[in-house]
């Protein structure tokens, strides 16, 4: 028996055995591409040195991290449309170009000590967009190629994306100690090349239907999409031309922007569509012009009705989607605030109670400090990787074996996330406790992002998954902006004007994490409420 559940395919329709080598190749390469795409979380390694080199403040650093999240969060929307319309290969190719340009621009800015915040933010938006587009493409390919094991298949690129910061932080501490400019140059060349080469091996093999598995606790008829009368029936997905498939995929993607309605699983065969068009044209030859115009108006009205209301905003779907959006927004935003700020947290802990004059003249501190910063990023990354990987298999297990919602993983995760926030608030000057907090918050962040793609795919299907998941991932932007700005202002207010260093330990940022702890508690309550609602329905 294979160790991977989606390789052991007693049922051919489960994996499509005729394409199994290609699917496995795409999965393996997806892991490498996702690994090269996970560099946005590396910002905590070089951010303190970068802002000091170019002459910016901690508050400015919060703006830069927000720009990174803007590229990888809001950028997930157009990125999702691009993936759903053009496919993973072209999307990853575009992502590789954006990654290279973004990080190479940051390298040049660092070397030139260029302090234009707008240009810096644009470079990070570009790098973030390239990263998230490449990552989403690998996630869609993995889940589409193994539809019966979405959690397990998606766990590999998700985990690799979370593990990337560990790999690159080790590289940073080993080869680029005290040289953040060199690290940025390396990221531009290596990550850009890795994603570029990987794009040629990642494809989706569509010899199966989009079998949308419903949550066992949400199997009532009102949760099942009813086909629209405006759609024809389809015999087989393989009978469509590539152009028809692209148009249908794009229509489904557009539905998640609030413009169109998702097509049902049953669509039309190409032969029937062509036959209907021919018959209609023959009829029109014998119909008066005025009647043709009336028929044309009716047809246009039918099309407008078809694309007027998106499925995820209809009835219960809209409310459920909004609650999912809220949960991901707060839970991941809290985690991202810590991830992007950990470099400054380590700095405050490291310099707590030390002589200010010594810090003005001694360079040795800078190198050991960078090592500690890289260590914390590694801990976060390893914990995130473990959480993402574990959550994929765990969610599949409880969903298939126990027939309970995958969402039950989330409230348990929020307890650990809250514990990490509490430790950060209480820890005055203990780097061991910082490491423990990094492990708790990183693991919780990984569990959230490892569980939720399968939750969204189960609820809204995989054909437009990149767009629906991209929309969900825009949520953390607001949370991150509020928390990061709070962190930056508190840190700057408590920093020494001569050295730019805060010597107060947890007093440098305590208020920001008190706010995040409150938000964590609110998210816990909302998650339990959603589980209760779905159970009742």
C-alpha positions as CSV (number, residue, x, y, z in Angstrom):
1,X,0.0,0.0,0.0
2,X,1.3,3.4,-0.9
3,X,2.0,5.9,1.8
4,X,0.3,8.6,-0.2
5,X,-3.5,8.1,-0.2
6,X,-4.0,9.6,-3.6
7,X,-1.5,7.2,-5.3
8,X,-3.4,4.1,-4.1
9,X,-6.2,4.3,-6.6
10,X,-8.5,1.4,-6.7
11,X,-11.0,3.5,-8.6
12,X,-9.6,4.9,-11.8
13,X,-11.9,7.9,-11.8
14,X,-10.3,8.9,-8.5
15,X,-7.0,10.0,-9.9
16,X,-7.1,9.3,-13.6
17,X,-4.5,6.5,-13.8
18,X,-3.8,7.4,-17.5
19,X,-2.3,10.7,-16.3
20,X,-0.9,9.6,-13.0
21,X,2.8,10.1,-13.9
22,X,2.0,13.6,-15.1
23,X,0.0,14.4,-12.0
24,X,2.8,13.2,-9.7
25,X,5.3,15.2,-11.7
26,X,3.1,18.3,-11.4
27,X,2.8,17.7,-7.7
28,X,6.5,17.3,-7.0
29,X,7.4,20.4,-9.1
30,X,4.6,22.3,-7.3
31,X,6.4,21.7,-4.1
32,X,9.6,23.3,-5.4
33,X,7.7,26.2,-6.9
34,X,5.8,26.8,-3.7
35,X,9.0,26.7,-1.8
36,X,10.5,29.4,-4.1
37,X,7.3,31.4,-3.7
38,X,7.3,31.6,0.1
39,X,9.8,34.4,0.5
40,X,7.3,37.2,1.6
41,X,7.6,35.7,5.2
42,X,11.3,36.2,5.1
43,X,10.8,39.9,5.5
44,X,11.4,39.6,9.3
45,X,15.0,38.5,8.7
46,X,16.2,41.6,6.8
47,X,13.6,44.3,7.7
48,X,15.4,45.9,10.6
49,X,18.7,46.1,8.7
50,X,16.9,47.3,5.5
51,X,15.0,50.2,7.1
52,X,18.2,51.3,9.0
53,X,20.2,51.2,5.8
54,X,17.8,53.3,3.8
55,X,17.0,55.6,6.7
56,X,13.3,54.7,7.4
57,X,11.4,54.1,10.7
58,X,9.7,51.0,12.3
59,X,6.4,52.6,11.2
60,X,7.7,52.7,7.7
61,X,8.7,49.1,8.0
62,X,5.1,48.3,8.9
63,X,4.0,50.1,5.7
64,X,6.4,48.0,3.7
65,X,5.1,44.7,5.2
66,X,1.6,45.9,4.4
67,X,2.7,46.5,0.8
68,X,4.0,42.9,0.7
69,X,0.6,41.7,2.0
70,X,-1.2,43.9,-0.5
71,X,0.6,42.1,-3.3
72,X,0.1,38.7,-1.8
73,X,-3.4,39.4,-0.5
74,X,-5.3,41.7,-2.8
75,X,-3.1,40.5,-5.6
76,X,-4.6,37.1,-5.1
77,X,-7.8,38.3,-6.8
78,X,-6.4,39.2,-10.2
79,X,-3.9,36.3,-9.7
80,X,-6.8,33.9,-9.2
81,X,-8.5,35.2,-12.4
82,X,-5.3,34.8,-14.3
83,X,-4.8,31.2,-13.0
84,X,-8.4,30.2,-13.7
85,X,-8.4,31.6,-17.2
86,X,-4.9,30.9,-18.5
87,X,-3.9,27.9,-16.4
88,X,-1.1,27.3,-13.9
89,X,1.8,27.3,-16.4
90,X,1.4,30.8,-17.8
91,X,0.5,32.1,-14.3
92,X,3.6,30.8,-12.8
93,X,5.6,32.2,-15.7
94,X,4.2,35.6,-15.0
95,X,4.8,35.2,-11.3
96,X,8.5,34.4,-11.9
97,X,9.0,37.6,-13.7
98,X,7.3,39.6,-10.9
99,X,9.4,37.9,-8.3
100,X,12.7,38.7,-10.1
101,X,11.8,42.3,-10.8
102,X,10.5,42.9,-7.2
103,X,13.5,41.6,-5.3
104,X,16.1,42.9,-7.7
105,X,14.6,46.4,-7.3
106,X,14.8,46.0,-3.5
107,X,18.5,45.0,-3.9
108,X,19.3,48.1,-5.9
109,X,17.3,50.3,-3.4
110,X,19.3,48.8,-0.5
111,X,22.7,49.4,-2.3
112,X,21.8,52.9,-3.3
113,X,20.3,53.8,0.1
114,X,17.2,55.1,-1.7
115,X,14.6,56.1,0.8
116,X,11.5,56.6,-1.4
117,X,8.8,54.6,0.5
118,X,6.5,54.5,-2.5
119,X,9.0,52.9,-4.8
120,X,10.0,50.4,-2.1
121,X,6.3,49.5,-1.5
122,X,5.8,49.0,-5.3
123,X,8.7,46.6,-5.4
124,X,7.3,44.6,-2.5
125,X,3.8,44.6,-4.0
126,X,5.3,43.2,-7.2
127,X,7.3,40.5,-5.3
128,X,4.2,39.6,-3.2
129,X,2.0,39.4,-6.3
130,X,4.4,37.1,-8.1
131,X,4.8,34.9,-5.1
132,X,1.1,34.5,-4.4
133,X,0.2,33.9,-8.0
134,X,2.8,31.2,-8.4
135,X,1.7,29.6,-5.1
136,X,-2.0,29.7,-5.9
137,X,-1.3,28.1,-9.2
138,X,0.5,25.2,-7.5
139,X,-2.4,24.8,-5.1
140,X,-5.0,24.7,-7.8
141,X,-3.1,22.2,-9.8
142,X,-2.6,19.9,-6.9
143,X,-6.2,20.0,-5.7
144,X,-7.6,19.7,-9.3
145,X,-5.3,16.8,-10.1
146,X,-6.3,14.8,-7.0
147,X,-10.0,15.8,-6.4
148,X,-10.7,13.0,-4.0
149,X,-7.8,13.9,-1.7
150,X,-7.7,17.7,-1.8
151,X,-6.5,18.1,1.8
152,X,-3.6,15.7,1.4
153,X,-2.6,16.9,-2.1
154,X,-2.9,20.5,-1.2
155,X,-0.9,20.1,2.0
156,X,2.3,19.6,0.1
157,X,2.6,23.0,-1.7
158,X,0.9,24.7,1.3
159,X,3.6,23.2,3.6
160,X,6.4,24.0,1.2
161,X,5.2,27.6,1.0
162,X,5.3,27.8,4.8
163,X,8.7,26.1,5.0
164,X,10.4,28.4,2.6
165,X,11.3,31.0,5.2
166,X,13.3,28.3,7.1
167,X,15.4,27.4,4.1
168,X,16.1,31.0,3.1
169,X,16.7,32.2,6.7
170,X,19.3,29.4,7.1
171,X,20.9,30.5,3.8
172,X,20.8,34.1,5.1
173,X,22.5,33.3,8.4
174,X,25.1,31.1,6.7
175,X,26.0,33.1,3.6
176,X,24.6,36.6,4.0
177,X,25.3,37.5,7.6
178,X,25.3,41.3,7.7
179,X,24.6,41.5,4.0
180,X,20.9,42.1,3.4
181,X,21.6,43.5,0.0
182,X,23.3,40.3,-1.1
183,X,20.3,38.3,0.2
184,X,17.9,40.3,-1.8
185,X,20.0,39.8,-4.9
186,X,20.1,36.1,-4.3
187,X,16.3,35.9,-3.8
188,X,15.7,37.7,-7.1
189,X,17.9,35.3,-9.1
190,X,17.2,32.0,-7.4
191,X,13.5,32.3,-6.8
192,X,12.8,33.9,-10.1
193,X,14.7,31.1,-11.9
194,X,13.1,28.3,-9.8
195,X,9.6,29.4,-10.6
196,X,10.4,30.1,-14.2
197,X,11.7,26.6,-14.8
198,X,8.9,25.0,-12.7
199,X,6.2,26.6,-14.9
200,X,7.0,24.2,-17.7
201,X,6.0,21.1,-15.7
202,X,2.8,22.1,-13.9
203,X,-0.4,21.2,-15.7
204,X,-4.0,20.3,-14.8
205,X,-5.2,16.9,-16.2
206,X,-8.9,17.2,-16.7
207,X,-10.2,13.6,-17.3
208,X,-12.6,13.8,-14.3
209,X,-15.6,15.8,-13.3
210,X,-15.5,18.6,-10.7
211,X,-16.9,16.5,-7.9
212,X,-17.7,18.9,-5.2
213,X,-17.8,17.0,-2.0
214,X,-20.2,18.7,0.5
215,X,-19.5,18.8,4.2
216,X,-21.5,16.0,5.8
217,X,-23.1,18.5,8.1
218,X,-24.1,20.8,5.3
219,X,-25.7,18.2,2.9
220,X,-29.2,19.6,2.9
221,X,-30.7,20.5,-0.5
222,X,-30.4,24.3,0.1
223,X,-26.6,23.9,0.1
224,X,-26.6,22.2,-3.3
225,X,-26.4,24.4,-6.4
226,X,-29.4,24.0,-8.6
227,X,-28.6,24.2,-12.4
228,X,-29.8,27.4,-14.0
229,X,-32.3,26.9,-16.9
230,X,-30.1,29.2,-19.0
231,X,-27.4,26.5,-19.1
232,X,-27.4,23.5,-21.4
233,X,-26.3,20.0,-20.4
234,X,-22.9,18.6,-20.9
235,X,-21.9,15.1,-21.9
236,X,-18.3,15.3,-20.9
237,X,-15.7,17.8,-19.8
238,X,-13.3,16.3,-22.3
239,X,-15.6,17.1,-25.3
240,X,-15.0,20.9,-24.9
241,X,-12.6,22.7,-27.0
242,X,-9.8,24.5,-25.0
243,X,-11.4,27.8,-25.9
244,X,-14.8,26.7,-24.5
245,X,-13.1,25.4,-21.4
246,X,-11.3,28.7,-20.9
247,X,-14.5,30.7,-21.3
248,X,-16.4,28.5,-18.9
249,X,-13.5,28.7,-16.4
250,X,-13.4,32.5,-16.7
251,X,-17.1,32.8,-16.2
252,X,-16.9,30.8,-13.0
253,X,-14.0,33.0,-11.9
254,X,-15.8,36.2,-12.7
255,X,-18.7,34.9,-10.5
256,X,-16.6,35.2,-7.5
257,X,-16.0,38.9,-8.3
258,X,-19.7,39.5,-7.9
259,X,-20.3,39.6,-11.7
260,X,-21.5,36.2,-12.6
261,X,-23.1,33.0,-11.4
262,X,-21.1,29.8,-11.2
263,X,-22.0,27.2,-13.7
264,X,-23.3,23.9,-12.4
265,X,-21.4,20.6,-13.0
266,X,-23.7,19.8,-15.9
267,X,-22.9,21.9,-18.9
268,X,-23.4,21.6,-22.6
269,X,-21.6,19.3,-25.1
270,X,-19.9,21.1,-27.9
271,X,-21.8,19.2,-30.6
272,X,-25.2,20.2,-29.1
273,X,-24.2,23.8,-28.8
274,X,-23.1,24.0,-32.4
275,X,-26.3,22.2,-33.6
276,X,-28.5,24.7,-31.6
277,X,-26.6,27.6,-33.2
278,X,-27.1,26.3,-36.7
279,X,-30.8,25.6,-36.2
280,X,-31.2,29.1,-34.7
281,X,-29.5,30.8,-37.6
282,X,-31.8,28.9,-40.1
283,X,-34.9,30.0,-38.2
284,X,-33.7,33.6,-38.2
285,X,-33.6,33.6,-42.0
286,X,-37.4,33.2,-42.1
287,X,-38.2,35.5,-39.2
288,X,-39.1,39.2,-39.7
289,X,-36.5,41.7,-38.7
290,X,-38.6,43.2,-35.9
291,X,-39.1,39.7,-34.3
292,X,-35.4,39.0,-34.6
293,X,-34.6,42.2,-32.7
294,X,-37.1,41.2,-30.0
295,X,-35.5,37.8,-29.7
296,X,-32.1,39.4,-29.5
297,X,-33.3,41.6,-26.6
298,X,-34.7,38.6,-24.8
299,X,-31.4,36.7,-25.3
300,X,-29.5,39.7,-23.9
301,X,-31.8,39.8,-20.9
302,X,-31.3,36.1,-20.4
303,X,-27.5,36.6,-20.4
304,X,-27.7,39.5,-17.9
305,X,-29.8,37.4,-15.6
306,X,-27.3,34.6,-16.0
307,X,-24.4,36.7,-14.7
308,X,-26.2,39.1,-12.3
309,X,-26.0,37.3,-9.0
310,X,-22.9,35.3,-7.9
311,X,-23.6,31.9,-6.2
312,X,-21.6,32.7,-3.1
313,X,-23.9,35.7,-2.4
314,X,-27.1,33.8,-2.8
315,X,-29.2,32.9,0.3
316,X,-27.1,31.1,2.9
317,X,-24.0,31.0,0.7
318,X,-23.4,34.8,1.1
319,X,-23.6,34.7,4.9
320,X,-21.4,31.6,5.2
321,X,-18.8,33.1,2.8
322,X,-18.7,36.3,4.8
323,X,-18.1,34.5,8.1
324,X,-15.3,32.4,6.5
325,X,-13.9,35.7,5.2
326,X,-14.0,37.2,8.7
327,X,-12.3,34.2,10.4
328,X,-9.4,34.1,7.9
329,X,-9.1,37.9,8.0
330,X,-8.6,38.0,11.8
331,X,-6.8,34.7,12.4
332,X,-4.2,35.1,9.6
333,X,-3.9,38.8,10.1
334,X,-2.9,38.2,13.7
335,X,-0.3,35.7,12.7
336,X,1.1,37.9,9.9
337,X,1.6,40.8,12.3
338,X,3.9,38.7,14.4
339,X,5.7,37.2,11.4
340,X,6.5,40.6,9.9
341,X,7.4,42.1,13.2
342,X,9.5,39.4,14.8
343,X,12.7,41.0,13.7
344,X,11.9,44.1,15.8
345,X,10.7,41.9,18.7
346,X,14.0,40.1,18.8
347,X,15.8,43.5,18.6
348,X,13.9,44.8,21.6
349,X,14.6,41.7,23.6
350,X,18.2,41.5,22.6
351,X,19.0,45.1,23.5
352,X,16.9,45.2,26.7
353,X,18.9,47.0,29.5
354,X,22.1,47.3,27.4
355,X,24.4,50.3,27.3
356,X,23.3,52.8,24.6
357,X,26.8,54.2,24.0
358,X,28.1,50.7,23.4
359,X,25.4,50.1,20.9
360,X,26.4,53.2,18.9
361,X,30.0,51.9,18.4
362,X,29.9,48.1,18.4
363,X,29.2,46.2,15.2
364,X,29.5,42.7,16.8
365,X,25.9,43.0,18.1
366,X,24.6,43.4,14.6
367,X,25.8,40.0,13.4
368,X,24.7,38.0,16.4
369,X,21.4,39.9,16.3
370,X,20.8,38.9,12.7
371,X,21.5,35.3,13.7
372,X,18.8,35.5,16.4
373,X,16.4,37.1,13.9
374,X,17.0,34.3,11.4
375,X,16.5,31.7,14.1
376,X,13.1,33.1,15.0
377,X,12.0,33.2,11.3
378,X,13.2,29.6,11.0
379,X,11.2,28.5,14.0
380,X,8.1,30.3,12.6
381,X,8.7,28.7,9.3
382,X,9.2,25.1,10.6
383,X,6.2,25.4,12.8
384,X,4.1,26.8,9.9
385,X,5.3,24.0,7.7
386,X,4.4,21.4,10.3
387,X,1.0,22.9,10.9
388,X,0.2,23.1,7.2
389,X,1.3,19.6,6.5
390,X,-0.4,18.1,9.5
391,X,-3.7,20.0,9.0
392,X,-4.1,18.7,5.5
393,X,-4.0,15.0,6.5
394,X,-5.9,15.7,9.8
395,X,-8.7,17.6,8.0
396,X,-9.1,14.7,5.5
397,X,-9.1,12.2,8.3
398,X,-11.8,13.9,10.5
399,X,-13.8,14.7,7.3
400,X,-13.8,11.2,5.8
401,X,-13.6,9.0,8.9
402,X,-15.5,10.8,11.6
403,X,-17.8,12.8,9.2
404,X,-17.3,16.1,11.0
405,X,-16.5,19.5,9.7
406,X,-12.9,20.3,8.9
407,X,-13.6,23.7,10.5
408,X,-13.3,22.1,14.0
409,X,-9.5,22.4,13.6
410,X,-9.8,26.2,13.6
411,X,-11.1,26.9,17.2
412,X,-8.5,24.5,18.6
413,X,-5.8,26.4,16.6
414,X,-7.1,29.7,17.9
415,X,-6.4,28.6,21.5
416,X,-2.7,28.1,20.7
417,X,-2.6,31.4,18.7
418,X,-4.0,33.2,21.8
419,X,-1.4,31.5,24.0
420,X,1.4,32.8,21.7
421,X,0.0,36.3,22.0
422,X,-0.2,36.1,25.8
423,X,3.4,34.9,26.0
424,X,4.5,37.8,23.9
425,X,2.7,40.3,26.1
426,X,4.1,38.9,29.4
427,X,7.7,38.1,28.2
428,X,9.9,41.0,29.4
429,X,13.4,39.7,28.3
430,X,13.6,36.0,27.6
431,X,14.6,34.9,24.1
432,X,13.6,31.3,25.0
433,X,10.0,32.5,25.5
434,X,10.2,34.4,22.2
435,X,11.1,31.1,20.5
436,X,8.2,29.4,22.2
437,X,5.8,32.1,21.1
438,X,7.2,31.9,17.5
439,X,6.5,28.2,17.5
440,X,3.0,28.6,18.8
441,X,2.1,31.4,16.5
442,X,3.8,29.9,13.4
443,X,2.2,26.5,14.0
444,X,-1.2,28.1,14.4
445,X,-0.8,30.2,11.3
446,X,0.1,27.0,9.4
447,X,-2.8,25.1,10.7
448,X,-5.2,27.9,9.6
449,X,-3.8,28.1,6.1
450,X,-3.5,24.3,5.8
451,X,-7.1,23.7,6.8
452,X,-8.9,26.5,5.0
453,X,-8.1,25.8,1.3
454,X,-9.9,22.4,1.6
455,X,-12.8,24.1,3.5
456,X,-13.2,26.6,0.7
457,X,-12.8,24.0,-2.1
458,X,-15.4,21.7,-0.5
459,X,-17.8,24.6,-0.2
460,X,-17.4,26.4,-3.5
461,X,-15.7,23.8,-5.8
462,X,-12.2,23.7,-7.4
463,X,-12.9,25.1,-10.9
464,X,-12.8,28.7,-9.6
465,X,-10.9,27.8,-6.4
466,X,-8.0,30.2,-7.2
467,X,-10.3,33.1,-7.4
468,X,-12.5,32.2,-4.4
469,X,-9.4,31.5,-2.2
470,X,-7.8,34.6,-3.6
471,X,-10.8,36.6,-2.5
472,X,-10.7,35.1,1.0
473,X,-7.0,35.9,1.3
474,X,-7.6,39.7,0.8
475,X,-9.2,39.7,4.3
476,X,-6.0,39.8,6.4
477,X,-5.0,43.1,4.8
478,X,-7.1,45.3,7.0
479,X,-6.3,43.3,10.2
480,X,-2.6,43.5,9.3
481,X,-2.7,47.2,8.6
482,X,-4.4,48.0,12.0
483,X,-2.1,45.8,14.0
484,X,1.1,46.6,12.2
485,X,0.5,50.4,12.4
486,X,-0.2,50.0,16.1
487,X,3.0,48.0,16.5
488,X,5.1,50.5,14.5
489,X,3.8,53.6,16.4
490,X,4.3,52.0,19.8
491,X,7.8,50.9,18.8
492,X,8.9,54.2,17.4
493,X,7.4,56.1,20.4
494,X,9.6,54.0,22.8
495,X,12.8,53.9,20.7
496,X,15.9,56.0,21.5
497,X,16.2,58.9,19.1
498,X,20.0,58.5,18.8
499,X,20.2,54.8,18.1
500,X,16.7,54.0,16.8
501,X,16.6,51.1,19.2
502,X,14.0,50.3,21.8
503,X,15.4,49.1,25.1
504,X,12.2,48.3,26.9
505,X,11.7,44.7,26.0
506,X,8.0,43.8,25.8
507,X,7.2,47.4,26.7
508,X,8.1,48.4,23.1
509,X,5.1,46.6,21.6
510,X,2.9,45.3,24.4
511,X,-0.3,47.2,23.4
512,X,-0.3,45.9,19.9
513,X,-0.4,42.3,21.1
514,X,-3.1,43.1,23.7
515,X,-5.3,44.2,20.8
516,X,-4.5,41.1,18.8
517,X,-5.4,38.9,21.8
518,X,-8.8,40.5,22.0
519,X,-9.3,39.9,18.2
520,X,-8.3,36.3,18.7
521,X,-11.0,35.8,21.3
522,X,-13.6,37.3,19.0
523,X,-12.6,35.0,16.2
524,X,-12.9,32.0,18.4
525,X,-16.5,32.9,19.3
526,X,-17.4,33.5,15.6
527,X,-15.9,30.2,14.5
528,X,-17.9,28.2,17.1
529,X,-21.0,30.1,15.9
530,X,-20.3,29.1,12.3
531,X,-19.8,25.4,13.3
532,X,-23.1,25.5,15.1
533,X,-24.9,27.1,12.1
534,X,-23.6,24.6,9.7
535,X,-24.4,21.7,12.0
536,X,-28.0,22.8,12.2
537,X,-28.4,23.2,8.5
